Each structure stands twice: as structure tokens, then as C-alpha cells.
């Protein structure tokens, strides 16, 4: 199945030249490699987005695509949602950002904490990376310890500590002293986790968990592993950080709520920004007091654009729209799409992982998918009018209905079959 809609082709003179080829005065591409983010890379010069509306995006090659990338899962309501656009525009018309607090912060904090009833306070940042950095510092400040436990293959942003989760392939340029303070535990290896902590229980400040880690192949963390982490953290005074930058969308109280496990600190972003830059740490009051500026000796926390009114207003609108019924509806669509694709690709040695509104097709049994396979699947999907992330993580958005979800499943299954057929040749 292939769509070749040639609508909305860009005709400006600037767009007729491949942007990857545009050079600065000294001959270098204007952006390193031609990309503003390394995570855009799909193995070949990428199309450029020129417009988005609802669950569709149009690129500079004239193609209309179903947007299941949604800016790496952050556009839970798709492109240009009218209520979010109105909220952001209204806030922007009064001033993009100020050097004193704004009331929008309180509104978003109230909405977020209503979904996290076991946590007490929120501090906003500009990204999930910043949120995780802040959570680690809070954990270290409160415990007086330095070491951190992560799961192998997890992704918690691009700070030096977070990059250590990816192993040697991700830590070039990271000081040895940083990686020495990070213990990498195999995913779902409960005994390894227990031994690591009990061998040095007074050394660890934090355990950081992503309950559905995409970098580890979108393999779900087992309930036994999570409950053991909670038990050990409580016993030894370690701060349990659950990273829900992506997974907050999967339940009315986040994915941790679906597990029935309460973190000490929870990091999030993406969904809570309405498409604008945002991150947040939510936590227990005694831990969050570490960044209370009225408290002597508190940890400094800043960020010129942290808690800016535009992100806060757009995020508040996004959370209000994303009701419990919408969470359930979107998860149901995702579960059905995943089952549909699985039925078609199992015989060629592929499987579809994920939960609710997140899905990813991978070769069966694979934890880390090689870059060549990822790139091939991305282009096969793109050729069929389906836009996913370069790692082929697909996320649904609320403008989608069953018809669109069925189209996604159909196009993804066709793309997987084409890649599998190429592998056999």
C-alpha cells in the first residue's frame, strides 16, 4: 500500500534546494551533517516538514503523511490543535517569558499533581533531559550519596549521567568519573539489581527506571523488577526516580500508576507541554524541599525559560483535553493496531511491542535493532505515507480514530513485510 498524494508542494525558491546542501561562508553545511538534531537521522537526507494539521503532516517533497512520530511522542493532540493554539497564542500575546513567576505555572502544576496523587510538588524545566538532571541532583543532595542505578539500554536524555545507561556507544566524551558512579543493571534482572544494591547499600543515591524503555526495544519492565526496586529503595534510603517523559500518556496516573508503584520523584515532559519545550520533576515534599529557595543551603535551580507562560498555558490545555476517557480510547486504538500488525508480521520473524498508544515493530527477540534495519523500515514506512520516529516508535494522537489507526496498522505491516522480504534476498 503506497500513498503518493502530491498536495501542498512547497514552491518557494529556498525549498527547491536540498537544505542539506546549503553551505555557510566557509563551505560547511549550515547544520552539522545537515541536521538540527542527531535524532532526526534516518540514513539519508531527510524530508522537511512544511505544515501539520491534526494527525497529518505535509513535507517539502509534496507528500501527505500520517504523523505517528508526533515530535517523538510529544504531540499527544497532534498538530495545531485549536484549543492548544488558542491558549499558547493568548499567553504569548501577553509576553513570552518574564523574570518573575507567572500564574500559568500554578495551573499546570495543579493539573499535573491531580494525576499524581502520591506526590506533593512540581518544579518545571525546559526538557526531559533537564528534568532527569534535576531529579538526580535532588536525590544526591538529599542522600549525600553519589552513585546511581540505571537499566542497560535505558534512555533518560543527554546529560552525562543519563548517557551512561547506553554503555560505551553513548559515552564518548563523558568523563570516567561520571560513568564510574553509574551502575548498569540488565533489564528485568531482579537478582542483579538486588546484589548491586546490597553490595554497597550506602553508596546509592537513586534508582532510575523507565517502565517502557524505547532504546531497549520497547520492552516492558516486569512488575517484579519494579516492586523489588521500590522495596530496596525504601529499605536503604535510596530515591526511586521513575522517568515518565514518554510514558505518562499511558494511564490516568501515568504508567507507574498502572503498576501501582509510587516513585519518590517522577520526571516527565513531552505530553505536558502541548508541543512546546517543557520538562518537570514531581516529587515528595521532603525531597522537593531541596530546591526550595527559602530554605538555607538549598540546591540552586534555574533555567531562563523554565516555567515560561507559553509552555505552561499550552501544557495546561493539553492536560485538560487529555481526559481519562481519551487516555483509554487512545490506548484501545493502539492495542488493536498492535494486534493487527502482529498477526501479519509474525510469520516473517517480526513482532510488535509496546503498550496502549505506543507501538514499535522489531525483529522478534531483538533488544537492540541495528541502524540499517531501523533506517530501512523508516523509509519503507515513509514511502507508504506513514511517519514514525527514526527508531520506528509510533505514537497515536487524539485526532486519530479507528479508521486512521487501521491505516497505520496496514501501512506499518506492509513496510515490515517489505523489509523482511529484502532481508531474505
C-alpha positions as CSV (number, residue, x, y, z in Angstrom):
1,X,0.0,0.0,0.0
2,X,1.5,3.3,-1.0
3,X,0.3,6.9,-1.0
4,X,1.7,9.5,-3.3
5,X,-0.5,12.5,-2.6
6,X,1.1,15.4,-4.3
7,X,-0.7,18.2,-2.4
8,X,0.7,21.2,-0.7
9,X,4.1,21.1,-2.5
10,X,6.3,23.9,-1.5
11,X,7.2,26.2,-4.3
12,X,9.4,28.8,-2.7
13,X,12.9,29.2,-4.2
14,X,14.5,28.3,-0.9
15,X,12.7,24.9,-0.7
16,X,13.8,23.9,-4.2
17,X,17.4,23.4,-3.0
18,X,18.0,20.5,-0.7
19,X,18.7,22.2,2.7
20,X,21.3,19.6,3.4
21,X,23.4,21.0,0.6
22,X,23.2,24.7,1.8
23,X,26.6,25.9,2.9
24,X,27.9,28.7,5.1
25,X,30.6,31.2,4.1
26,X,33.4,28.8,4.9
27,X,31.9,25.9,3.0
28,X,30.4,23.8,5.8
29,X,26.8,22.7,5.9
30,X,24.9,25.2,8.0
31,X,24.0,22.5,10.4
32,X,26.3,19.6,11.4
33,X,25.6,16.8,8.9
34,X,22.7,18.9,7.7
35,X,20.6,18.2,10.8
36,X,19.4,20.3,13.7
37,X,19.1,17.1,15.9
38,X,21.1,13.9,15.6
39,X,17.9,12.1,16.4
40,X,16.4,13.1,13.1
41,X,18.9,11.0,11.1
42,X,17.4,8.2,9.0
43,X,20.4,7.1,6.9
44,X,19.8,9.5,4.0
45,X,18.8,13.2,3.5
46,X,15.5,13.7,5.3
47,X,12.4,15.3,4.0
48,X,11.4,18.6,5.8
49,X,8.1,19.2,7.4
50,X,6.2,22.3,6.0
51,X,2.8,22.0,7.6
52,X,0.9,19.9,10.1
53,X,-2.8,19.7,10.9
54,X,-4.4,17.2,13.2
55,X,-2.9,13.7,12.6
56,X,-1.3,14.7,9.2
57,X,1.9,16.4,8.2
58,X,3.0,17.6,4.8
59,X,6.6,17.6,3.7
60,X,8.7,19.5,1.2
61,X,8.6,16.6,-1.2
62,X,4.8,17.1,-1.6
63,X,3.8,14.0,0.4
64,X,1.0,13.9,2.9
65,X,1.8,11.6,5.8
66,X,0.0,10.2,8.8
67,X,2.0,11.7,11.7
68,X,2.7,8.9,14.1
69,X,6.0,10.5,15.1
70,X,4.3,13.4,16.8
71,X,7.6,15.0,17.5
72,X,8.9,11.9,19.3
73,X,5.6,11.3,21.2
74,X,5.1,14.9,22.5
75,X,2.2,15.9,20.3
76,X,-0.5,13.9,22.1
77,X,-3.1,16.1,20.4
78,X,-1.5,16.1,17.0
79,X,-0.6,19.2,15.1
80,X,-2.1,22.7,15.6
81,X,-4.9,21.6,18.0
82,X,-7.2,24.7,18.1
83,X,-7.6,24.8,21.9
84,X,-3.8,24.5,22.5
85,X,-3.1,27.0,19.8
86,X,-5.5,29.5,21.3
87,X,-4.1,29.0,24.8
88,X,-0.5,29.5,23.6
89,X,-1.4,32.5,21.5
90,X,-3.2,34.1,24.3
91,X,-0.2,33.7,26.6
92,X,2.2,34.8,24.0
93,X,0.2,38.0,23.3
94,X,0.8,39.0,27.0
95,X,4.5,38.2,26.9
96,X,6.6,35.2,26.0
97,X,8.5,35.0,29.3
98,X,9.4,37.1,32.3
99,X,11.9,37.2,35.1
100,X,9.3,36.8,37.8
101,X,6.8,33.9,38.4
102,X,3.7,33.6,36.3
103,X,0.3,32.2,37.3
104,X,0.3,29.7,34.4
105,X,2.9,27.6,36.4
106,X,0.4,27.1,39.2
107,X,-2.3,25.9,36.9
108,X,-0.2,23.3,35.1
109,X,1.3,22.2,38.5
110,X,-2.2,21.7,39.9
111,X,-3.3,19.7,36.8
112,X,-0.2,17.5,36.8
113,X,-0.4,16.7,40.6
114,X,-4.0,15.8,40.3
115,X,-2.8,12.9,38.1
116,X,0.0,12.0,40.6
117,X,-1.9,11.9,43.9
118,X,1.1,10.4,45.9
119,X,3.4,13.3,45.0
120,X,3.4,16.8,46.5
121,X,5.3,19.4,44.5
122,X,6.5,20.2,41.0
123,X,9.5,22.1,39.6
124,X,9.4,22.8,35.8
125,X,12.3,22.7,33.4
126,X,12.8,23.0,29.6
127,X,13.1,19.3,28.6
128,X,13.0,15.8,29.9
129,X,16.8,15.8,29.9
130,X,16.8,18.8,32.3
131,X,14.1,17.1,34.5
132,X,16.2,14.0,34.9
133,X,19.3,16.1,35.7
134,X,17.4,17.9,38.4
135,X,16.0,14.7,39.8
136,X,19.4,13.1,40.1
137,X,20.8,16.2,41.8
138,X,17.9,16.3,44.2
139,X,18.5,12.6,45.1
140,X,22.2,13.2,45.6
141,X,21.6,16.3,47.6
142,X,19.1,14.7,49.9
143,X,21.0,11.5,50.5
144,X,24.6,12.8,50.5
145,X,25.5,9.9,48.1
146,X,26.7,9.8,44.6
147,X,26.1,6.6,42.8
148,X,23.1,5.9,40.5
149,X,21.5,2.7,39.2
150,X,20.0,2.6,35.7
151,X,18.9,-0.2,33.4
152,X,21.0,-1.1,30.4
153,X,19.8,0.4,27.2
154,X,17.6,2.9,29.0
155,X,17.3,6.5,27.8
156,X,17.0,9.4,30.1
157,X,18.1,12.3,28.0
158,X,21.6,13.6,27.1
159,X,23.1,14.6,30.4
160,X,26.4,12.8,31.1
161,X,24.9,10.6,33.9
162,X,22.0,9.6,31.6
163,X,24.2,8.8,28.7
164,X,25.9,6.1,30.8
165,X,22.8,4.0,30.6
166,X,23.6,3.4,26.9
167,X,27.1,2.0,27.5
168,X,30.3,2.6,25.6
169,X,28.5,3.5,22.4
170,X,27.0,6.6,24.1
171,X,29.7,7.8,26.5
172,X,32.5,9.1,24.3
173,X,33.3,12.4,25.8
174,X,31.8,11.6,29.2
175,X,34.4,11.6,32.0
176,X,35.3,8.3,33.5
177,X,34.5,9.7,36.9
178,X,30.9,10.1,35.8
179,X,30.5,6.6,34.4
180,X,32.1,5.1,37.4
181,X,29.2,6.4,39.5
182,X,26.6,4.7,37.3
183,X,25.7,1.0,37.7
184,X,24.0,-0.5,34.7
185,X,21.6,-3.4,35.5
186,X,20.3,-5.8,32.9
187,X,16.6,-5.1,32.2
188,X,14.4,-7.2,34.4
189,X,17.3,-8.9,36.1
190,X,15.9,-8.6,39.7
191,X,18.7,-10.6,41.3
192,X,21.4,-8.5,39.7
193,X,19.6,-5.4,41.0
194,X,19.4,-6.8,44.5
195,X,23.0,-7.8,44.5
196,X,24.2,-4.5,43.2
197,X,22.4,-2.6,45.9
198,X,23.1,-4.9,48.8
199,X,26.8,-4.9,48.0
200,X,27.0,-1.2,48.7
201,X,23.7,0.0,50.1
202,X,25.1,3.3,51.4
203,X,26.6,4.3,48.1
204,X,23.5,4.8,46.0
205,X,21.5,8.0,45.8
206,X,19.0,6.9,43.2
207,X,17.5,4.2,41.1
208,X,16.2,5.5,37.7
209,X,13.6,3.4,35.8
210,X,11.9,3.9,32.5
211,X,9.0,1.4,32.7
212,X,8.7,1.1,28.9
213,X,12.2,1.9,27.5
214,X,12.2,2.6,23.8
215,X,16.0,2.4,23.5
216,X,15.9,-1.1,24.9
217,X,13.5,-2.2,22.2
218,X,10.2,-1.0,24.0
219,X,10.4,-4.0,26.3
220,X,8.2,-3.5,29.3
221,X,9.8,-3.7,32.8
222,X,8.4,-6.5,34.8
223,X,6.3,-5.9,37.9
224,X,8.7,-8.0,39.9
225,X,11.6,-5.7,38.9
226,X,9.7,-2.5,39.7
227,X,8.4,-3.7,43.1
228,X,11.8,-5.0,44.0
229,X,13.3,-1.6,43.2
230,X,10.7,0.1,45.3
231,X,11.3,-2.3,48.2
232,X,15.1,-1.9,48.1
233,X,14.9,1.9,47.7
234,X,12.7,2.2,50.8
235,X,14.8,-0.2,52.8
236,X,18.1,1.5,52.1
237,X,17.1,5.1,51.8
238,X,17.6,5.3,48.1
239,X,15.5,7.7,46.0
240,X,13.3,5.9,43.4
241,X,13.0,8.0,40.2
242,X,10.6,6.9,37.6
243,X,11.1,8.5,34.2
244,X,7.7,9.1,32.6
245,X,8.8,11.6,30.0
246,X,7.2,9.4,27.4
247,X,5.0,7.0,29.4
248,X,2.9,9.5,31.3
249,X,0.4,9.3,28.4
250,X,-0.3,5.6,29.1
251,X,-2.6,5.9,32.1
252,X,-4.7,8.5,34.0
253,X,-1.9,8.4,36.7
254,X,0.9,7.6,34.3
255,X,2.4,4.2,33.7
256,X,3.6,4.0,37.3
257,X,0.0,4.3,38.3
258,X,-0.8,1.2,36.2
259,X,1.9,-0.7,38.1
260,X,0.6,0.6,41.4
261,X,4.1,1.8,42.4
262,X,4.7,5.3,43.8
263,X,8.1,6.9,43.0
264,X,9.8,9.3,45.2
265,X,10.5,11.5,42.2
266,X,8.8,11.4,38.8
267,X,10.2,13.1,35.7
268,X,8.1,14.0,32.7
269,X,7.9,16.3,29.7
270,X,6.6,16.0,26.1
271,X,2.8,15.4,26.8
272,X,2.6,18.2,29.4
273,X,3.9,20.9,27.1
274,X,1.3,21.0,24.4
275,X,4.0,20.9,21.8
276,X,6.3,23.4,23.5
277,X,9.6,22.9,25.3
278,X,8.9,21.5,28.8
279,X,10.1,19.2,31.5
280,X,9.1,18.6,35.1
281,X,10.1,16.9,38.3
282,X,7.3,16.0,40.6
283,X,8.1,14.6,44.0
284,X,7.6,14.1,47.7
285,X,7.6,17.3,49.7
286,X,10.7,16.4,51.8
287,X,12.7,15.8,48.6
288,X,11.4,18.8,46.6
289,X,12.4,21.0,49.6
290,X,16.0,20.5,48.4
291,X,15.2,23.1,45.7
292,X,13.2,25.4,47.9
293,X,15.0,28.8,47.7
294,X,13.5,29.9,51.1
295,X,15.4,27.0,52.7
296,X,19.0,27.7,53.8
297,X,21.5,25.7,51.8
298,X,19.0,24.7,49.1
299,X,20.2,23.4,45.7
300,X,20.1,26.2,43.1
301,X,17.8,25.5,40.2
302,X,17.2,27.9,37.2
303,X,16.6,27.9,33.5
304,X,15.8,31.2,31.7
305,X,12.8,29.7,30.0
306,X,11.7,27.2,32.7
307,X,8.0,27.5,33.5
308,X,7.6,30.1,30.8
309,X,3.9,31.2,30.3
310,X,3.5,29.9,26.7
311,X,4.6,26.3,27.6
312,X,2.6,26.4,30.8
313,X,-0.6,27.6,29.1
314,X,-0.3,25.2,26.2
315,X,0.6,22.3,28.6
316,X,-2.4,23.1,30.8
317,X,-4.7,23.0,27.8
318,X,-3.2,19.7,26.7
319,X,-3.7,18.0,30.0
320,X,-7.3,19.3,30.3
321,X,-8.1,17.8,26.9
322,X,-6.4,14.5,27.6
323,X,-9.1,13.2,29.9
324,X,-9.2,9.7,31.4
325,X,-11.7,8.7,28.7
326,X,-9.3,9.9,26.0
327,X,-6.4,8.0,27.6
328,X,-8.5,4.8,27.5
329,X,-9.8,5.4,23.9
330,X,-6.3,6.1,22.5
331,X,-4.8,3.1,24.4
332,X,-7.6,0.9,22.9
333,X,-6.8,2.0,19.4
334,X,-3.1,1.3,19.9
335,X,-3.7,-2.1,21.3
336,X,-5.9,-3.0,18.4
337,X,-3.4,-1.7,15.9
338,X,-0.6,-3.6,17.5
339,X,-2.6,-6.9,17.4
340,X,-3.4,-6.3,13.7
341,X,0.2,-5.8,12.7
342,X,1.4,-8.7,14.9
343,X,-1.0,-11.0,13.1
344,X,0.5,-10.1,9.7
345,X,4.3,-10.0,10.6
346,X,4.8,-12.9,13.0
347,X,5.4,-15.4,10.1
348,X,8.3,-13.3,8.8
349,X,10.1,-13.2,12.2
350,X,8.9,-9.8,13.4
351,X,7.0,-8.7,16.5
352,X,5.2,-5.5,17.6
353,X,5.9,-4.3,21.1
354,X,4.6,-1.5,23.3
355,X,1.5,-0.7,25.3
356,X,-1.5,1.4,24.7
357,X,-0.9,4.3,22.3
358,X,2.8,3.4,21.8
359,X,3.9,0.6,19.4
360,X,7.1,-0.4,17.7
361,X,7.8,-3.2,15.2
362,X,11.2,-5.1,15.7
363,X,12.7,-8.3,14.6
364,X,11.5,-10.9,17.1
365,X,13.6,-11.4,20.2
366,X,15.7,-8.3,19.4
367,X,16.7,-5.9,22.2
368,X,18.8,-3.5,20.2
369,X,17.8,-3.1,16.5
370,X,20.7,-2.3,14.2
371,X,20.7,1.1,12.5
372,X,20.5,-0.3,8.9
373,X,17.3,-2.2,9.7
374,X,15.8,0.9,11.5
375,X,16.5,3.1,8.5
376,X,15.1,0.6,6.0
377,X,11.9,0.3,8.0
378,X,11.6,4.1,8.3
379,X,11.9,4.7,4.6
380,X,9.5,1.8,3.7
381,X,7.0,3.4,6.1
382,X,7.6,6.8,4.7
383,X,7.1,5.6,1.2
384,X,3.7,4.3,2.3
385,X,2.7,7.7,3.9
386,X,3.5,6.8,7.5
387,X,5.8,9.0,9.6
388,X,7.4,7.4,12.6
389,X,10.4,8.2,14.7
390,X,13.8,7.1,13.2
391,X,13.7,4.2,15.7
392,X,10.3,3.4,14.3
393,X,8.4,4.2,17.5
394,X,4.9,5.1,16.6
395,X,2.6,7.1,18.9
396,X,-1.0,7.8,18.4
397,X,-2.7,11.2,18.9
398,X,-6.2,12.2,19.9
399,X,-7.2,13.4,16.4
400,X,-6.9,9.8,15.3
401,X,-9.9,7.5,15.1
402,X,-10.3,3.8,14.3
403,X,-10.0,4.5,10.5
404,X,-6.7,6.2,11.0
405,X,-5.4,3.6,13.4
406,X,-6.3,0.9,10.9
407,X,-4.4,2.8,8.2
408,X,-1.4,3.0,10.4
409,X,-1.5,-0.8,11.1
410,X,-1.9,-1.5,7.4
411,X,0.9,0.7,6.3
412,X,3.3,-0.5,9.0
413,X,2.6,-4.1,8.3
414,X,3.3,-3.6,4.6
415,X,6.5,-1.8,5.4
416,X,7.7,-4.6,7.7
417,X,6.9,-7.2,5.1
418,X,8.9,-5.3,2.5
419,X,11.9,-5.1,4.9
420,X,11.6,-8.8,5.7
421,X,11.4,-9.7,2.1
422,X,14.6,-7.7,1.4
423,X,16.4,-9.5,4.2
424,X,15.6,-12.9,2.6
425,X,17.0,-11.8,-0.8
